[in-house]
């Protein structure tokens, strides 16, 4: 059974083992999401603790996908704190464990997080992703508009440079 649900800060902390496993699996699968190899599940704890704090403060929405009670996917929307951007959110860390890919979880997570962001008055979401990655191919199918590419913007987990593609989507 698949369940898509939003977590509060306390629930995010309670889910650390699953969340750390998802992030570690994605980094070890070459996802350029801000972390370098070697990267084991315990290395993800400070990241998820920060997410929990941000969720508790109301600065971030955190959505997860569960299959048979285990979290196997996650996505966040961070809210801009700039006074001239109250309508905008940053989509962050759409992650699906490699063992759970092909189940449509990315689409389900994105549909739900976009709906929740719109309920909170957001009308524009932006994101960036590694150029040429599997993730890059998902966003246009979900209605996101490609803006452009910045070469050598970040690094892959193994240290190779990677370009980054930027997208936006009007919602609400």
DSSP file (Angstrom, degrees, kcal/mol; ACC not computed):
  #  RESIDUE AA STRUCTURE BP1 BP2  ACC     N-H-->O    O-->H-N    N-H-->O    O-->H-N    TCO  KAPPA ALPHA  PHI   PSI    X-CA   Y-CA   Z-CA
    1    1 A X              0   0    0      0, 0.0    67,-2.8     0, 0.0    68,-0.4   0.000 360.0 360.0 360.0 135.9    0.0    0.0    0.0
    2    2 A X  E     -A   67   0A   0     65,-0.2     2,-0.4    66,-0.1    65,-0.2  -0.855 360.0-178.2-105.2 136.4    1.3    3.5   -0.9
    3    3 A X  E     -A   66   0A   0     63,-2.4    63,-3.1    -2,-0.4     2,-0.5  -0.999  12.2-162.0-135.6 131.8    0.6    6.5    1.2
    4    4 A X  E     +A   65   0A   0     -2,-0.4     2,-0.3    61,-0.2    61,-0.2  -0.963  28.7 156.9-111.3 123.1    1.7   10.1    0.5
    5    5 A X  E     -A   64   0A   0     59,-2.3    59,-2.9    -2,-0.5     2,-0.3  -0.989  40.7-114.7-148.9 157.0    1.6   12.3    3.6
    6    6 A X  E     -A   63   0A   0     -2,-0.3     2,-0.4    57,-0.2    57,-0.2  -0.699  28.8-148.5 -90.4 140.7    3.0   15.5    5.1
    7    7 A X  E     -A   62   0A   0     55,-3.1    55,-0.5    -2,-0.3     2,-0.1  -0.875   2.1-144.9-108.3 142.0    5.3   15.3    8.1
    8    8 A X     >  -     0   0    0     -2,-0.4     4,-2.2    53,-0.1     5,-0.2  -0.357  42.3 -89.5 -86.5-179.2    5.6   17.8   10.9
    9    9 A X  H  > S+     0   0    0      1,-0.2     4,-2.1     2,-0.2     5,-0.2   0.907 127.2  48.7 -61.0 -44.0    9.0   18.4   12.6
   10   10 A X  H  > S+     0   0    0      1,-0.2     4,-2.1     2,-0.2    -1,-0.2   0.905 112.1  48.9 -63.6 -41.9    8.5   15.8   15.3
   11   11 A X  H  > S+     0   0    0      2,-0.2     4,-1.4     1,-0.2    -1,-0.2   0.859 107.5  55.9 -66.8 -34.8    7.4   13.2   12.7
   12   12 A X  H  < S+     0   0    0     -4,-2.2     3,-0.3     1,-0.2    -2,-0.2   0.934 109.1  46.6 -61.7 -45.4   10.4   14.0   10.6
   13   13 A X  H >< S+     0   0    0     -4,-2.1     3,-1.5     1,-0.2    -2,-0.2   0.897 110.0  53.3 -63.0 -39.9   12.7   13.3   13.5
   14   14 A X  H 3< S+     0   0    0     -4,-2.1     3,-0.3     1,-0.3    -1,-0.2   0.776 108.1  52.1 -65.3 -25.2   10.9   10.1   14.3
   15   15 A X  T 3X S+     0   0    0     -4,-1.4     4,-2.6    -3,-0.3     3,-0.5   0.268  73.0 118.9 -94.8  10.8   11.4    9.0   10.7
   16   16 A X  H <>  +     0   0    0     -3,-1.5     4,-3.1     1,-0.2     5,-0.3   0.851  69.5  55.2 -49.3 -45.4   15.2    9.6   10.7
   17   17 A X  H  > S+     0   0    0     -3,-0.3     4,-1.7     1,-0.2    -1,-0.2   0.939 114.7  38.7 -57.3 -47.0   16.1    5.9   10.0
   18   18 A X  H  > S+     0   0    0     -3,-0.5     4,-2.3     2,-0.2    -1,-0.2   0.930 117.6  49.4 -67.8 -44.6   14.0    5.7    6.8
   19   19 A X  H  X S+     0   0    0     -4,-2.6     4,-2.5     1,-0.2     5,-0.2   0.907 111.1  49.5 -62.6 -41.8   14.8    9.3    5.7
   20   20 A X  H  X S+     0   0    0     -4,-3.1     4,-2.4    -5,-0.3    -1,-0.2   0.876 110.1  51.8 -64.1 -36.7   18.6    8.7    6.2
   21   21 A X  H  X S+     0   0    0     -4,-1.7     4,-2.5    -5,-0.3    -2,-0.2   0.914 110.1  48.3 -65.6 -42.6   18.4    5.5    4.2
   22   22 A X  H  X S+     0   0    0     -4,-2.3     4,-2.3     2,-0.2    -2,-0.2   0.950 114.3  45.1 -63.1 -49.4   16.6    7.2    1.3
   23   23 A X  H  X S+     0   0    0     -4,-2.5     4,-2.6     1,-0.2     5,-0.2   0.923 114.2  48.8 -62.9 -44.3   19.1   10.1    1.1
   24   24 A X  H  X S+     0   0    0     -4,-2.4     4,-2.7    -5,-0.2    -1,-0.2   0.916 110.6  51.3 -61.4 -43.3   22.1    7.8    1.4
   25   25 A X  H  X S+     0   0    0     -4,-2.5     4,-0.9    -5,-0.2    -1,-0.2   0.916 112.0  46.7 -60.7 -42.9   20.8    5.5   -1.3
   26   26 A X  H  <>S+     0   0    0     -4,-2.3     5,-2.5     2,-0.2     3,-0.4   0.918 112.8  48.1 -68.3 -43.2   20.3    8.5   -3.7
   27   27 A X  H ><5S+     0   0    0     -4,-2.6     3,-1.7     1,-0.2    -2,-0.2   0.924 112.5  49.2 -62.2 -43.4   23.7   10.0   -3.0
   28   28 A X  H 3<5S+     0   0    0     -4,-2.7    -1,-0.2     1,-0.3    -2,-0.2   0.676 104.9  59.9 -70.3 -15.7   25.3    6.5   -3.5
   29   29 A X  T 3<5S-     0   0    0     -4,-0.9    -1,-0.3    -3,-0.4    -2,-0.2   0.202 128.2 -98.7 -93.1  13.7   23.3    6.3   -6.7
   30   30 A X  T < 5 +     0   0    0     -3,-1.7     2,-0.4     1,-0.3    -3,-0.2   0.632  66.6 158.9  82.0  19.0   25.1    9.5   -8.0
   31   31 A X      < -     0   0    0     -5,-2.5     2,-1.5    -6,-0.1     4,-0.3  -0.619  38.5-140.9 -73.3 125.6   22.4   12.0   -7.2
   32   32 A X        +     0   0    0     -2,-0.4    98,-0.2     1,-0.2   124,-0.1  -0.678  52.2 137.0 -87.2  86.5   23.9   15.5   -7.0
   33   33 A X  S    S-     0   0    0     -2,-1.5    -1,-0.2     2,-0.3     3,-0.1   0.027  83.7 -73.8-124.5  24.3   21.9   16.7   -4.0
   34   34 A X  S    S+     0   0    0    121,-0.3     2,-0.3     1,-0.3    -2,-0.1   0.516 100.0  99.4 104.1   5.7   24.6   18.5   -2.0
   35   35 A X        -     0   0    0     -4,-0.3    -1,-0.3   120,-0.1     2,-0.3  -0.923  54.0-144.4-130.3 152.1   26.6   15.6   -0.5
   36   36 A X        -     0   0    0     -2,-0.3     2,-0.2     2,-0.2   122,-0.2  -0.786  35.0 -66.2-114.9 155.6   29.8   13.8   -1.3
   37   37 A X  S    S+     0   0    0    120,-2.7     2,-0.1    -2,-0.3     3,-0.0  -0.514 104.0  54.8 -78.6 151.9   31.0   10.2   -1.1
   38   38 A X  S    S+     0   0    0     -2,-0.2     2,-0.4    -3,-0.0    -2,-0.2   0.592  75.2 161.2 -72.8 149.4   31.5    8.3    1.0
   39   39 A X        +     0   0    0     -2,-0.1     2,-0.2   -15,-0.1   -11,-0.1  -0.923  11.5 178.1-144.3 112.4   28.0    8.9    2.4
   40   40 A X    >>  -     0   0    0     -2,-0.4     3,-1.7   -13,-0.1     4,-0.5  -0.700  46.7 -96.0-109.3 162.4   26.3    6.4    4.8
   41   41 A X  G >4 S+     0   0    0      1,-0.3     3,-1.8    -2,-0.2     4,-0.3   0.855 122.1  56.9 -48.6 -43.3   22.9    6.7    6.4
   42   42 A X  G >4 S+     0   0    0      1,-0.3     3,-1.3     2,-0.2     4,-0.4   0.809  96.2  66.0 -61.5 -25.5   24.3    8.2    9.7
   43   43 A X  G <4 S+     0   0    0     -3,-1.7     4,-0.4     1,-0.2    -1,-0.3   0.717  95.5  58.8 -65.4 -19.1   25.9   11.0    7.6
   44   44 A X  G <X S+     0   0    0     -3,-1.8     4,-2.2    -4,-0.5     5,-0.2   0.567  78.8  90.8 -86.7 -10.3   22.3   12.2    6.8
   45   45 A X  H <> S+     0   0    0     -3,-1.3     4,-2.4    -4,-0.3     5,-0.2   0.921  85.1  48.8 -57.1 -50.1   21.2   12.8   10.4
   46   46 A X  H  > S+     0   0    0     -4,-0.4     4,-2.0    -3,-0.2    -1,-0.2   0.891 110.7  52.6 -59.7 -36.8   22.3   16.5   10.6
   47   47 A X  H  > S+     0   0    0     -4,-0.4     4,-2.0     1,-0.2    -1,-0.2   0.964 112.3  43.3 -60.2 -51.7   20.6   17.3    7.3
   48   48 A X  H  X S+     0   0    0     -4,-2.2     4,-2.5     1,-0.2    -1,-0.2   0.823 109.8  56.8 -68.3 -31.0   17.2   15.8    8.4
   49   49 A X  H  X S+     0   0    0     -4,-2.4     4,-2.1    -5,-0.2    -1,-0.2   0.904 107.8  49.3 -63.0 -39.7   17.5   17.4   11.8
   50   50 A X  H  X S+     0   0    0     -4,-2.0     4,-2.3    -5,-0.2    -2,-0.2   0.889 109.4  51.2 -64.9 -39.6   17.8   20.7   10.0
   51   51 A X  H  X S+     0   0    0     -4,-2.0     4,-2.7     2,-0.2     5,-0.2   0.934 108.3  52.1 -61.6 -45.3   14.7   19.9    7.9
   52   52 A X  H  X S+     0   0    0     -4,-2.5     4,-2.4     1,-0.2    -2,-0.2   0.905 109.9  48.8 -58.5 -42.6   12.8   19.1   11.0
   53   53 A X  H  X S+     0   0    0     -4,-2.1     4,-2.0     2,-0.2    -1,-0.2   0.916 111.9  48.8 -62.6 -43.4   13.7   22.4   12.5
   54   54 A X  H  X>S+     0   0    0     -4,-2.3     5,-2.3     2,-0.2     6,-0.9   0.880 111.5  49.4 -65.6 -38.3   12.7   24.3    9.4
   55   55 A X  H ><5S+     0   0    0     -4,-2.7     3,-1.0     4,-0.2    -1,-0.2   0.926 109.8  51.5 -64.9 -44.6    9.4   22.4    9.2
   56   56 A X  H 3<5S+     0   0    0     -4,-2.4    -2,-0.2     1,-0.3    -1,-0.2   0.873 108.8  50.9 -61.0 -38.0    8.7   23.2   12.9
   57   57 A X  H 3<5S-     0   0    0     -4,-2.0    -1,-0.3    -5,-0.2    -2,-0.2   0.625 116.5-115.7 -74.2 -13.3    9.4   26.9   12.2
   58   58 A X  T <<5S+     0   0    0     -3,-1.0    -3,-0.2    -4,-0.6    -2,-0.1   0.608  86.4 114.5  87.6  12.6    6.9   26.8    9.3
   59   59 A X  S   <S+     0   0    0     -5,-2.3    20,-3.0    -6,-0.2     2,-0.3   0.568  74.5  37.0 -89.4 -10.5    9.6   27.6    6.7
   60   60 A X  E     - B   0  78A   0     -6,-0.9     2,-0.4    18,-0.2    18,-0.2  -0.998  62.5-145.3-145.1 142.6    9.4   24.2    4.9
   61   61 A X  E     - B   0  77A   0     16,-2.6    16,-1.7    -2,-0.3     2,-0.5  -0.895  20.1-161.1 -99.9 139.9    6.8   21.6    3.9
   62   62 A X  E     -AB   7  76A   0    -55,-0.5   -55,-3.1    -2,-0.4     2,-0.4  -0.961   9.0-177.5-129.2 116.1    8.0   18.0    4.1
   63   63 A X  E     -AB   6  75A   0     12,-2.9    12,-2.2    -2,-0.5     2,-0.3  -0.861   4.0-169.4-111.8 143.3    6.1   15.3    2.2
   64   64 A X  E     -AB   5  74A   0    -59,-2.9   -59,-2.3    -2,-0.4     2,-0.5  -0.937  16.7-140.8-130.7 156.3    6.9   11.6    2.2
   65   65 A X  E     -AB   4  73A   0      8,-2.3     7,-2.8    -2,-0.3     8,-1.3  -0.969  20.6-166.4-112.6 130.0    5.9    8.5    0.3
   66   66 A X  E     -AB   3  71A   0    -63,-3.1   -63,-2.4    -2,-0.5     2,-0.5  -0.940   9.4-166.4-117.0 139.5    5.5    5.3    2.2
   67   67 A X  E >  S-AB   2  70A   0      3,-2.5     3,-1.8    -2,-0.4   -65,-0.2  -0.989  82.7 -15.6-122.6 120.6    5.2    1.8    0.8
   68   68 A X  T 3  S-     0   0    0    -67,-2.8    -1,-0.1    -2,-0.5   -66,-0.1   0.874 131.1 -52.1  51.7  41.3    3.9   -0.8    3.2
   69   69 A X  T 3  S+     0   0    0    -68,-0.4     2,-0.5     1,-0.2    -1,-0.3   0.351 115.3 111.2  84.2  -5.6    4.7    1.6    6.1
   70   70 A X  E <  S-B   67   0A   0     -3,-1.8    -3,-2.5   -52,-0.0     2,-0.4  -0.880  70.2-122.7-105.6 131.6    8.3    2.4    5.1
   71   71 A X  E     +B   66   0A   0     -2,-0.5    -5,-0.3    -5,-0.2   -49,-0.1  -0.587  41.5 158.7 -72.0 123.8    9.3    5.8    3.8
   72   72 A X  E     +     0   0A   0     -7,-2.8    25,-3.2    -2,-0.4     2,-0.3   0.359  59.6  34.7-126.5  -0.6   10.9    5.4    0.4
   73   73 A X  E     +BC  65  96A   0     -8,-1.3    -8,-2.3    23,-0.2     2,-0.3  -0.991  57.6 176.9-154.2 156.6   10.5    8.9   -1.0
   74   74 A X  E     +BC  64  95A   0     21,-2.5    21,-2.9    -2,-0.3     2,-0.3  -0.992   5.4 177.5-158.8 153.4   10.5   12.5    0.1
   75   75 A X  E     -B   63   0A   0    -12,-2.2   -12,-2.9    -2,-0.3     2,-0.3  -0.973  10.3-159.6-156.2 153.7   10.2   16.1   -1.2
   76   76 A X  E     -BC  62  92A   0     16,-2.4    16,-3.0    -2,-0.3     2,-0.4  -0.939  10.6-153.7-133.1 155.2   10.2   19.5    0.4
   77   77 A X  E     -BC  61  91A   0    -16,-1.7   -16,-2.6    -2,-0.3     2,-0.4  -0.987  15.7-157.3-125.8 122.4    9.2   23.0   -0.5
   78   78 A X  E     -BC  60  90A   0     12,-2.8    12,-3.1    -2,-0.4     2,-0.4  -0.812  14.9-132.0 -96.3 138.7   11.0   25.8    1.3
   79   79 A X  E     - C   0  89A   0    -20,-3.0    10,-0.2    -2,-0.4     2,-0.1  -0.742  23.0-112.5 -93.2 135.8    9.3   29.2    1.6
   80   80 A X        -     0   0    0      8,-1.5    -1,-0.1    -2,-0.4     5,-0.1  -0.394  18.0-160.0 -63.6 136.9   11.1   32.3    0.6
   81   81 A X        +     0   0    0     -2,-0.1     2,-0.3     3,-0.0    -1,-0.1   0.402  59.2 109.7 -97.7   1.0   11.8   34.6    3.6
   82   82 A X  S >  S-     0   0    0      3,-0.2     3,-1.9     1,-0.1    -2,-0.1  -0.607  70.7-136.1 -78.6 135.6   12.3   37.6    1.4
   83   83 A X  T 3  S+     0   0    0     -2,-0.3     3,-0.5     1,-0.3    -1,-0.1   0.730 103.1  55.4 -67.2 -20.7    9.5   40.1    1.7
   84   84 A X  T 3  S+     0   0    0      1,-0.2    -1,-0.3     2,-0.1     3,-0.1   0.329 107.1  51.9 -92.8   9.9    9.3   40.7   -2.0
   85   85 A X    X   +     0   0    0     -3,-1.9     3,-1.4     1,-0.1    -5,-0.3  -0.172  57.2 133.3-135.5  43.7    8.8   36.9   -2.7
   86   86 A X  T 3  S+     0   0    0     -3,-0.5    -1,-0.1     1,-0.3    -2,-0.1   0.682  75.3  57.2 -69.0 -14.1    5.9   35.8   -0.5
   87   87 A X  T 3  S+     0   0    0     35,-0.1    36,-2.6    -3,-0.1    37,-1.7   0.480  94.3  85.5 -92.0  -5.2    4.3   34.0   -3.4
   88   88 A X  E <   - d   0 124A   0     -3,-1.4    -8,-1.5    34,-0.2     2,-0.3  -0.736  49.4-175.4-110.0 147.5    7.4   31.7   -4.2
   89   89 A X  E     -Cd  79 125A   0     35,-2.1    37,-2.0    -2,-0.3     2,-0.6  -0.972  21.5-132.1-134.1 153.1    8.6   28.4   -3.0
   90   90 A X  E     -Cd  78 126A   0    -12,-3.1   -12,-2.8    -2,-0.3     2,-0.4  -0.918  18.0-141.9-106.0 116.9   11.8   26.4   -3.6
   91   91 A X  E     -C   77   0A   0     35,-3.0    37,-0.4    -2,-0.6     2,-0.4  -0.634  30.3-175.0 -75.9 131.8   11.2   22.7   -4.4
   92   92 A X  E     -C   76   0A   0    -16,-3.0   -16,-2.4    -2,-0.4   -59,-0.0  -0.981  41.5  -3.7-137.1 142.0   14.0   20.7   -2.8
   93   93 A X  E     -     0   0A   0     -2,-0.4     2,-1.0     1,-0.2    -1,-0.2   0.869  52.1-172.2  52.8  57.0   15.2   17.2   -2.6
   94   94 A X  E     +     0   0A   0    -19,-0.2     2,-0.4    -3,-0.1   -19,-0.2  -0.733  24.1 172.6 -73.4 109.5   12.8   15.1   -4.6
   95   95 A X  E     +C   74   0A   0    -21,-2.9   -21,-2.5    -2,-1.0     2,-0.4  -0.982  21.7 179.3-129.4 131.1   14.3   11.7   -3.6
   96   96 A X  E     -C   73   0A   0     -2,-0.4   -23,-0.2   -23,-0.2     5,-0.1  -0.994  36.0-114.0-130.8 127.0   13.0    8.2   -4.2
   97   97 A X    >   -     0   0    0    -25,-3.2     3,-2.1    -2,-0.4     4,-0.3  -0.265  26.9-121.8 -54.8 139.9   14.9    5.1   -3.1
   98   98 A X  G >  S+     0   0    0      1,-0.3     3,-1.0     2,-0.2    -1,-0.1   0.813 111.9  59.6 -58.2 -30.7   16.2    3.1   -6.0
   99   99 A X  G 3  S+     0   0    0      1,-0.2    -1,-0.3   -27,-0.0    -2,-0.1   0.659 108.2  45.8 -71.4 -14.4   14.3    0.1   -4.8
  100  100 A X  G X  S+     0   0    0     -3,-2.1     3,-0.9   -28,-0.2     5,-0.3   0.287  83.7 120.2-112.0   9.2   11.0    2.0   -5.1
  101  101 A X  T <   +     0   0    0     -3,-1.0    -3,-0.0    -4,-0.3    -4,-0.0  -0.407  61.9  41.8 -75.0 153.1   11.4    3.6   -8.5
  102  102 A X  T 3  S+     0   0    0     -2,-0.1    -1,-0.2     0, 0.0    -4,-0.0   0.469  85.1 100.0  91.1   3.0    8.9    2.9  -11.2
  103  103 A X  S <  S-     0   0    0     -3,-0.9    -2,-0.1     0, 0.0    -3,-0.0   0.378  97.7-110.0 -99.9   2.9    5.9    3.1   -8.8
  104  104 A X  S  > S+     0   0    0      3,-0.1     4,-2.0    -4,-0.0     5,-0.1   0.689  74.8 137.1  78.1  18.5    4.9    6.6   -9.8
  105  105 A X  H  >  +     0   0    0     -5,-0.3     4,-3.0     1,-0.2     5,-0.3   0.856  64.4  57.4 -69.7 -35.1    6.0    8.0   -6.4
  106  106 A X  H  > S+     0   0    0      1,-0.2     4,-2.6     2,-0.2    -1,-0.2   0.943 109.8  45.2 -60.1 -46.4    7.7   11.1   -7.9
  107  107 A X  H  > S+     0   0    0      2,-0.2     4,-2.9     1,-0.2     5,-0.2   0.919 114.4  48.4 -62.5 -44.4    4.5   12.2   -9.6
  108  108 A X  H  X S+     0   0    0     -4,-2.0     4,-2.0     2,-0.2    -2,-0.2   0.916 113.5  47.0 -64.3 -43.1    2.4   11.5   -6.4
  109  109 A X  H  X S+     0   0    0     -4,-3.0     4,-2.7     2,-0.2     5,-0.2   0.933 114.7  46.7 -62.2 -46.0    4.9   13.4   -4.2
  110  110 A X  H  X S+     0   0    0     -4,-2.6     4,-2.4    -5,-0.3     5,-0.3   0.917 110.8  51.3 -65.9 -43.9    5.0   16.3   -6.6
  111  111 A X  H  X S+     0   0    0     -4,-2.9     4,-1.8    -5,-0.2    -1,-0.2   0.931 115.0  43.3 -57.6 -45.4    1.2   16.5   -7.1
  112  112 A X  H  X S+     0   0    0     -4,-2.0     4,-2.4    -5,-0.2    -2,-0.2   0.913 113.9  47.9 -70.4 -43.5    0.7   16.6   -3.3
  113  113 A X  H  X S+     0   0    0     -4,-2.7     4,-2.4     1,-0.2    -1,-0.2   0.882 111.8  51.0 -68.0 -36.4    3.5   19.0   -2.5
  114  114 A X  H  X S+     0   0    0     -4,-2.4     4,-2.3    -5,-0.2    -1,-0.2   0.915 110.7  49.2 -64.3 -42.1    2.3   21.4   -5.2
  115  115 A X  H  X S+     0   0    0     -4,-1.8     4,-2.0    -5,-0.3    -2,-0.2   0.920 112.7  46.9 -61.8 -44.9   -1.3   21.3   -3.9
  116  116 A X  H  X S+     0   0    0     -4,-2.4     4,-0.8     2,-0.2    -2,-0.2   0.883 111.4  50.9 -67.6 -38.1   -0.1   21.9   -0.3
  117  117 A X  H ><>S+     0   0    0     -4,-2.4     5,-2.2     1,-0.2     3,-0.7   0.910 109.6  51.0 -64.5 -41.0    2.1   24.8   -1.4
  118  118 A X  H ><5S+     0   0    0     -4,-2.3     3,-2.0     1,-0.2    -2,-0.2   0.884 103.5  58.3 -63.4 -38.6   -0.8   26.4   -3.3
  119  119 A X  H 3<5S+     0   0    0     -4,-2.0    -1,-0.2     1,-0.3    -2,-0.2   0.765 104.0  54.2 -60.7 -24.3   -3.0   26.1   -0.2
  120  120 A X  T <<5S-     0   0    0     -4,-0.8    -1,-0.3    -3,-0.7    -2,-0.2   0.164 129.0 -96.2 -98.2  17.0   -0.5   28.2    1.5
  121  121 A X  T < 5S+     0   0    0     -3,-2.0     2,-0.3     1,-0.3    -3,-0.2   0.544  75.2 144.5  86.8   7.4   -0.7   31.0   -1.1
  122  122 A X      < +     0   0    0     -5,-2.2    -1,-0.3    -6,-0.1   -34,-0.2  -0.646  18.0 170.6 -81.8 135.8    2.3   30.0   -3.2
  123  123 A X        +     0   0    0    -36,-2.6    48,-2.1    -2,-0.3     2,-0.4   0.458  64.1  46.5-119.7  -7.8    1.8   30.6   -6.9
  124  124 A X  E     -dE  88 170A   0    -37,-1.7   -35,-2.1    46,-0.3     2,-0.4  -0.992  58.6-173.7-141.2 129.6    5.3   29.9   -8.2
  125  125 A X  E     -dE  89 169A   0     44,-2.6    44,-2.3    -2,-0.4     2,-0.3  -0.944   6.3-170.1-119.2 145.7    7.7   27.1   -7.5
  126  126 A X  E     +dE  90 168A   0    -37,-2.0   -35,-3.0    -2,-0.4     2,-0.3  -0.922   8.2 169.5-129.5 156.8   11.3   26.9   -8.7
  127  127 A X  E     - E   0 167A   0     40,-2.1    40,-2.5    -2,-0.3     2,-0.3  -0.983  19.9-147.0-156.9 163.1   13.9   24.1   -8.6
  128  128 A X  E     + E   0 166A   0    -37,-0.4     2,-0.3    -2,-0.3    38,-0.2  -0.985  19.4 175.7-133.6 150.6   17.3   23.0   -9.9
  129  129 A X  E     - E   0 165A   0     36,-2.3    36,-3.2    -2,-0.3     2,-0.2  -0.976  41.4 -79.7-149.9 159.1   18.5   19.6  -10.8
  130  130 A X  E >   - E   0 164A   0     -2,-0.3     3,-1.8    34,-0.2     6,-0.4  -0.425  52.2-115.1 -64.8 124.9   21.5   17.9  -12.2
  131  131 A X  T 3  S+     0   0    0     32,-2.4    32,-0.2     1,-0.3    -1,-0.1  -0.388  98.8  17.2 -63.1 132.4   21.6   18.2  -16.0
  132  132 A X  T 3  S+     0   0    0      1,-0.3    -1,-0.3    -2,-0.1     2,-0.1   0.417  96.7 130.1  86.4  -1.3   21.3   14.8  -17.7
  133  133 A X  S <> S-     0   0    0     -3,-1.8     4,-1.0     1,-0.1    -1,-0.3  -0.348  74.1-111.7 -80.9 164.4   20.0   13.1  -14.6
  134  134 A X  H >> S+     0   0    0      1,-0.2     4,-0.7     2,-0.2     3,-0.6   0.887 119.1  58.9 -58.8 -39.3   16.9   10.9  -14.4
  135  135 A X  H >> S+     0   0    0      1,-0.2     4,-1.3     2,-0.2     3,-1.2   0.889  97.0  59.9 -59.4 -40.1   15.3   13.7  -12.3
  136  136 A X  H 3> S+     0   0    0     -6,-0.4     4,-0.7     1,-0.3    -1,-0.2   0.858 102.7  52.6 -58.5 -34.7   15.7   16.2  -15.1
  137  137 A X  H <X S+     0   0    0     -4,-1.0     4,-0.5    -3,-0.6    -1,-0.3   0.701 103.3  59.5 -75.3 -18.3   13.6   14.1  -17.4
  138  138 A X  H XX S+     0   0    0     -3,-1.2     4,-0.7    -4,-0.7     3,-0.6   0.910  92.8  63.2 -76.0 -43.5   10.7   13.9  -14.8
  139  139 A X  H ><>S+     0   0    0     -4,-1.3     5,-2.1     1,-0.3     3,-1.3   0.854  97.3  52.7 -60.4 -43.6    9.9   17.6  -14.4
  140  140 A X  H ><5S+     0   0    0     -4,-0.7     3,-1.5     1,-0.3    -1,-0.3   0.876 106.3  56.0 -60.0 -33.6    8.8   18.5  -17.9
  141  141 A X  H <<5S+     0   0    0     -3,-0.6    -1,-0.3    -4,-0.5    -2,-0.2   0.691 105.5  53.3 -69.2 -16.7    6.3   15.6  -17.8
  142  142 A X  T <<5S-     0   0    0     -3,-1.3    -1,-0.3    -4,-0.7    -2,-0.2   0.217 128.6 -95.2-102.5  12.9    4.9   17.2  -14.6
  143  143 A X  T < 5S+     0   0    0     -3,-1.5     2,-0.2     1,-0.3    -3,-0.2   0.575  75.1 145.5  90.1   9.9    4.3   20.5  -16.3
  144  144 A X      < -     0   0    0     -5,-2.1     2,-0.5    -6,-0.1    -1,-0.3  -0.590  43.8-132.1 -82.8 144.2    7.5   22.3  -15.2
  145  145 A X  E     -F  168   0A   0     23,-3.2    23,-1.8    -2,-0.2     2,-0.3  -0.840  15.1-130.3-100.2 127.4    9.2   24.8  -17.6
  146  146 A X  E     -F  167   0A   0     -2,-0.5    21,-0.3    21,-0.2     3,-0.1  -0.598  23.9-179.4 -75.8 131.1   12.9   24.5  -18.3
  147  147 A X  E     -     0   0A   0     19,-3.4     2,-0.3     1,-0.4    20,-0.2   0.847  49.3 -72.9 -98.1 -47.2   14.7   27.8  -17.9
  148  148 A X  E     -F  166   0A   0     18,-1.0    18,-2.7     2,-0.0     2,-0.4  -0.977  40.1 -88.0 167.8-178.4   18.2   27.0  -18.7
  149  149 A X  E     -F  165   0A   0     -2,-0.3     2,-0.5    16,-0.2    16,-0.2  -0.942  15.6-158.3-124.3 137.5   21.5   25.4  -17.8
  150  150 A X  E >   -F  164   0A   0     14,-2.6    14,-2.2    -2,-0.4     3,-0.9  -0.974  28.3-130.7-111.1 119.3   24.5   26.6  -15.8
  151  151 A X  E 3  S+     0   0A   0     -2,-0.5    12,-0.1     1,-0.2    11,-0.0  -0.368  82.4   3.6 -70.3 147.8   27.6   24.5  -16.6
  152  152 A X  E 3  S+     0   0A   0      1,-0.1    11,-0.3    -2,-0.1    -1,-0.2   0.803  81.7 146.8  52.0  37.3   29.8   23.1  -13.8
  153  153 A X  E <   -     0   0A   0     -3,-0.9     2,-0.2     9,-0.7    10,-0.2   0.834  65.7  -4.7 -71.8 -35.3   27.3   24.5  -11.2
  154  154 A X  E    S-F  162   0A   0      8,-2.1     8,-2.5     6,-0.0     2,-0.4  -0.718  74.4 -99.8-144.0-171.0   27.9   21.6   -8.7
  155  155 A X  E     -F  161   0A   0      6,-0.3  -121,-0.3    -2,-0.2     6,-0.2  -0.935  24.0-123.1-122.3 146.5   29.6   18.3   -8.2
  156  156 A X    >   -     0   0    0      4,-3.6     3,-2.5    -2,-0.4  -119,-0.1  -0.430  45.7 -97.3 -71.3 162.3   28.5   14.8   -8.4
  157  157 A X  T 3  S+     0   0    0      1,-0.3  -120,-2.7  -130,-0.2    -1,-0.1   0.760 126.2  55.6 -56.8 -24.4   29.0   12.8   -5.2
  158  158 A X  T 3  S-     0   0    0   -122,-0.2    -1,-0.3     2,-0.1  -122,-0.1   0.427 124.6-100.3 -90.0   2.5   32.3   11.4   -6.7
  159  159 A X  S <  S+     0   0    0     -3,-2.5     2,-0.1     1,-0.3    -2,-0.1   0.319  77.0 135.6 101.2  -8.1   33.7   14.9   -7.4
  160  160 A X        -     0   0    0      1,-0.1    -4,-3.6    -5,-0.1    -1,-0.3  -0.476  59.9-109.5 -70.6 144.7   33.0   15.2  -11.1
  161  161 A X  E     - F   0 155A   0     -6,-0.2     2,-0.4    -2,-0.1    -6,-0.3  -0.423  37.4-169.7 -69.2 148.2   31.6   18.6  -12.2
  162  162 A X  E     - F   0 154A   0     -8,-2.5    -8,-2.1    -2,-0.1    -9,-0.7  -0.998  18.9-125.6-139.8 147.1   27.9   18.6  -13.3
  163  163 A X  E     -     0   0A   0     -2,-0.4   -32,-2.4   -11,-0.3     2,-0.4  -0.464  24.6-137.0 -81.3 160.8   25.8   21.2  -14.9
  164  164 A X  E     -EF 130 150A   0    -14,-2.2   -14,-2.6   -34,-0.3     2,-0.4  -0.982   6.4-151.4-127.4 133.8   22.5   22.2  -13.3
  165  165 A X  E     -EF 129 149A   0    -36,-3.2   -36,-2.3    -2,-0.4     2,-0.4  -0.867  12.7-147.1-103.7 135.1   19.2   22.8  -15.1
  166  166 A X  E     +EF 128 148A   0    -18,-2.7   -19,-3.4    -2,-0.4   -18,-1.0  -0.829  18.3 179.0-105.0 141.3   16.7   25.3  -13.6
  167  167 A X  E     -EF 127 146A   0    -40,-2.5   -40,-2.1    -2,-0.4     2,-0.3  -0.910   8.8-167.1-134.1 159.4   12.9   24.9  -13.8
  168  168 A X  E     -EF 126 145A   0    -23,-1.8   -23,-3.2    -2,-0.3     2,-0.3  -0.970   1.1-166.8-141.5 160.7    9.8   26.8  -12.7
  169  169 A X  E     -E  125   0A   0    -44,-2.3   -44,-2.6    -2,-0.3     2,-0.4  -0.957  17.3-138.5-148.9 129.9    6.1   26.0  -12.4
  170  170 A X  E     +E  124   0A   0     -2,-0.3   -46,-0.3   -46,-0.2     2,-0.2  -0.745  35.0 174.1 -83.3 133.2    3.1   28.3  -11.8
  171  171 A X              0   0    0    -48,-2.1   -56,-0.1    -2,-0.4    -2,-0.0  -0.777 360.0 360.0-130.6 173.4    0.7   26.7   -9.4
  172  172 A X              0   0    0     -2,-0.2    -1,-0.1   -58,-0.0   -49,-0.1   0.436 360.0 360.0  78.4 360.0   -2.5   27.6   -7.6
